[in-house]
Amino acid sequence: MVIFDIDPSRYDAQLEAKRERIERQFARFSPPPLEVFASPPSHYRMRAEFRIWHEGDDLFYAMFEADPEAPLQRGRVAQRVVRVDRFPVASERINELMPRLLDAIRDEPLMRRKLFQVEFLTTLSGEALVTMIYHKPLGDEWESQARELQARLGVSLIGRSRKQRLVLDRDHVWERLEVDGRELHYQQVENSFTQPNAEICRAMLHWARDVTADSQGDLVELYCGNGNFTVALAQNFRRVVATEISRTSVASAQANLDANGIDNVHVARMSAEEFALALSGEKQGRRVAAMGLAECDFSTVLVDPPRAGLDADSCAPLMRYSRIVYISCNPDTLATNLEQLTRTHRVIRMALFDQFPWTDHCECGVLLERLPSA
């Protein structure tokens, strides 16, 4: 269901329903009381994307929702267009830019013709990056008008088309999050993953720092992305080795470490599976040598996998560590992984982060410690 209107007075009730769901689903693991972190009920998403719908001389932002009353299309439920003139789950900056952008291009044939999609990326401080995606090549005349539009809106603008990416100013914004009295700086690059809910991201970083505050030894972080947790947790450990497969994310992670003056972290571009082989001595090479694994004393592993979670072979290496910090965007796959991990570890802390209010989505954090008998 596409969300284009909300009732903030109902927020507490929807959050309570999520609490009850998570407590029921994970009761078999005997966790301590669930820690719940609420989101702002509106204007919490720092990024949003919309299709652009053209109807005669008009154009508007559009999303799609299932239309169960319509005939099936190729065996699938049909979709209907939903006009979106305002989007209260998105940041106030996005809502301010949405009508201004359309008003600026409505009477400009070059800018509006074959415009297919618009993506917004914003920060708490009001920085904004707008990507306009077309079904046509973009030439010098488009770039000239786009630069005027960029200045008029006070944003950084990117034009995309097939095999084209025109960056007029820069391809990123800088988010600044105050966590435990420190201002952390994050480069967030267009078209790469970033935490969409800035306030919940701040809560997640605080929680992760809190559960690792008494750490001894070193940290392994798998699926580190742009270094979101890496930057916040480096202070709690002697040394951190973080892995990530995406070149763009690795570059952002290194930029974020530099921006925050952090020098005890090594980011390696490799998969979690490759790292497990490197740790066991089965994988060698330049990237492995650069990690300096022989000098590390890993006590804690942090894993933040995609929605599919981890398969059994990926879970097994985590069981070697004294402590596991598991950040999950899918309670169902988290529960499956905990069935395996709780053979050797027990749940010490558990949190619910309301990353996406008004949806069924639940983000969870779990701290596990190894059982004495393991």
Order of alpha helices (4+ residues) and beta strands (2+ residues): alpha-beta-beta-beta-beta-alpha-alpha-beta-beta-alpha-beta-beta-beta-beta-alpha-beta-alpha-beta-alpha-beta-alpha-alpha-beta-alpha-beta-alpha-beta-beta
